[in-house]
Amino acid sequence: MLQLPDHTSHSARETLERCARAYFLTRVAKAPQAPSLWLAGGSAVHETTEFYDLLRVGEAGDGTPEELMAFEVAGIWESCFNVQLGKAWEREDDESKWRSSKTEPIEVWRSMGLQFVQAYIEWRERSPWEIWIAPDGQPAIELDVSGKLPGCDVEIKAFLDRVFWDPVMKKLVIVDIKTSKKPPKTAAQFGTYAALLKVKYDVDVTMGAPFMNRKAALGTPFDLAEYTPEFVGEIFAAAWKQIQSGYFPANGFPGECFICDVKSSCAAQNGPLAPQYDPASPGYPPPF
């Protein structure tokens, strides 16, 4: 029997907003998701940069970050990328069925991903910003700030790529690492994180910015002043109410369906797996 999730997240709410049917298929029906090369590469970049920053704050291994990373960054990247590729192959061994860009196949990603990692490391070495240490002693590297917000009784899962302390402006800055070509269009992700940080640690964060690996620089920062716990809690409460209603129309923009990882299970896309996973399919439910 299908069950609704017991938590939500920014990405879940974003999926719901983009296409409610896609949310249902991924989060409720658990339809198989086609692997994507860009997600595998992006995850490996995140893992490698995370290892680097943990070294910088003394949370991983022995020796200085400079000594270790000078010799091992390429090897760490390669190892992380291979692990992510292995996970993708486990889900689908036919690479032609993966979501990927024709101009960025696996071998291009092998060199490009390493460049993305090096771009981040070079920025970190130039920047005066420091990894923030939370009141409970946790360095703000993949920091877990999951919790509930006012007006919303469901847990919101959130892991922040980084929170930095700017010693010049004397303020905290949320940074999210982005290997995509385009920067985020809105402040919603950063605002969600700021609200959860406020609830968990009682700190105010009024700025968030993406680190755009392809440009080796921070993107345009977002002002987060309006994203109070109450404001964000109201947004998530409305989304959770929609989820509980059980109404999941296929309302995505047609031009975006090509990047959807569950379109093979979507009746609106005539997906071959739709009779197994999509209640809108004439053949649903499956006879087993």
Residue pairs with C-beta under 8 A, 6 or more apart in sequence:
2 28
2 29
3 28
4 28
4 243
4 244
5 12
5 27
5 28
5 243
6 154
6 155
7 146
7 154
7 155
7 156
7 157
8 154
8 155
8 156
8 157
8 236
8 239
8 240
8 243
9 156
9 157
9 158
10 156
10 158
10 188
10 189
10 192
10 193
12 23
12 27
13 235
13 236
13 239
14 188
14 189
15 22
15 23
15 26
15 27
16 23
16 239
16 242
16 243
17 239
18 252
18 253
18 256
19 250
19 251
19 252
19 256
19 260
20 242
20 247
20 248
20 249
20 250
20 251
21 248
21 249
21 250
21 251
21 252
21 266
21 268
21 278
21 280
22 250
22 252
22 260
22 262
22 266
23 243
23 248
24 248
25 31
25 262
25 265
25 266
25 277
25 278
26 33
26 261
26 262
28 248
29 265
29 277
29 278
30 277
31 262
31 264
31 265
31 273
31 276
31 277
31 278
32 91
32 262
32 264
32 265
32 273
33 91
33 261
33 262
34 91
34 92
34 97
34 98
34 99
34 261
34 262
34 263
34 264
35 87
35 88
35 89
35 91
35 92
35 98
35 99
35 261
36 88
36 98
36 99
36 100
36 261
37 88
37 98
37 99
37 100
37 101
37 104
37 105
37 106
37 109
38 99
38 100
38 101
38 104
38 179
38 180
40 81
40 84
40 85
40 87
40 88
40 109
41 81
41 84
41 109
41 112
41 113
41 179
42 179
42 180
43 80
43 84
44 77
44 80
44 81
44 83
44 84
44 113
45 77
45 113
45 116
45 117
45 120
45 177
45 179
45 213
46 161
46 177
47 80
47 84
48 73
48 76
48 77
48 80
48 117
49 117
49 120
49 121
49 177
50 141
50 142
51 60
51 76
51 80
52 65
52 69
52 73
52 117
52 120
52 121
52 124
53 124
53 131
53 139
53 141
53 162
54 60
54 139
54 141
55 61
55 65
55 68
55 69
56 65
56 124
56 131
57 131
57 133
57 139
57 141
59 139
59 141
61 68
69 121
73 114
73 117
73 118
73 121
74 114
77 113
77 114
77 117
78 110
78 114
81 109
81 110
81 113
85 106
88 98
89 95
92 98
95 106
99 259
99 261
104 112
113 179
116 179
116 213
116 214
117 213
119 213
119 216
120 177
120 211
120 213
120 216
122 216
123 211
123 216
123 217
123 218
128 166
128 167
128 168
129 164
129 165
129 166
129 167
129 173
130 164
130 165
130 167
131 139
131 140
131 141
131 162
131 163
131 164
131 165
132 139
132 140
132 163
132 164
132 165
132 172
133 139
133 140
134 140
134 143
134 163
134 201
135 201
136 201
138 144
140 160
140 162
140 163
140 164
141 161
141 162
142 159
142 160
142 161
143 159
143 160
143 162
143 163
144 158
144 159
145 158
145 159
145 160
145 193
145 196
145 197
145 199
145 200
145 201
146 155
146 156
146 157
146 158
146 159
146 196
147 155
147 156
147 196
147 199
147 200
148 154
148 155
148 156
148 199
148 233
149 156
149 195
149 196
149 199
149 229
149 230
149 232
149 233
149 236
150 229
150 230
150 233
151 230
151 233
151 234
151 237
152 233
152 234
152 236
152 237
152 240
153 237
153 240
154 236
154 240
156 192
156 196
156 236
158 192
158 193
158 196
160 174
160 176
160 193
160 197
161 175
161 176
161 177
162 174
162 175
162 176
162 177
163 172
163 173
163 174
163 175
163 197
163 205
164 172
164 173
164 175
165 171
165 172
165 173
166 172
166 173
171 205
171 206
171 207
172 197
172 203
172 204
172 205
172 207
173 205
173 207
173 208
173 209
173 221
174 190
174 193
174 194
174 197
174 205
174 207
174 208
174 209
174 224
175 208
175 209
175 210
175 211
175 218
176 184
176 189
176 190
176 208
176 209
176 210
176 211
177 210
177 211
177 213
178 184
178 210
178 211
178 212
178 213
178 219
179 213
179 214
180 214
181 214
183 210
183 212
183 219
183 220
184 190
184 210
184 219
184 222
186 222
187 208
187 222
187 223
187 224
187 227
189 208
190 208
190 209
190 222
190 224
190 227
191 208
191 222
191 224
191 226
191 227
191 231
191 232
192 227
192 232
192 236
193 205
193 208
194 204
194 205
194 206
194 208
194 224
194 227
194 232
195 227
195 228
195 229
195 231
195 232
195 233
196 229
196 232
197 203
197 205
198 204
198 205
198 228
198 229
199 229
205 224
206 223
206 224
206 225
207 221
207 222
207 223
207 224
208 221
208 222
208 224
209 218
209 219
209 220
209 221
209 222
210 218
210 219
211 217
211 218
211 219
212 218
212 219
250 266
250 267
250 268
250 280
252 260
257 263
257 266
257 269
260 266
260 269
262 271
262 277
263 269
263 271
264 271
264 272
264 273
265 271
265 273
265 274
265 276
265 277
265 278
266 274
266 278
267 274
267 278
267 280
267 281
267 282
267 284
268 280
271 278
274 280
274 281
274 283
274 284
275 281
275 282
275 283
275 284
275 286
276 284
276 286
277 284
278 284
279 285
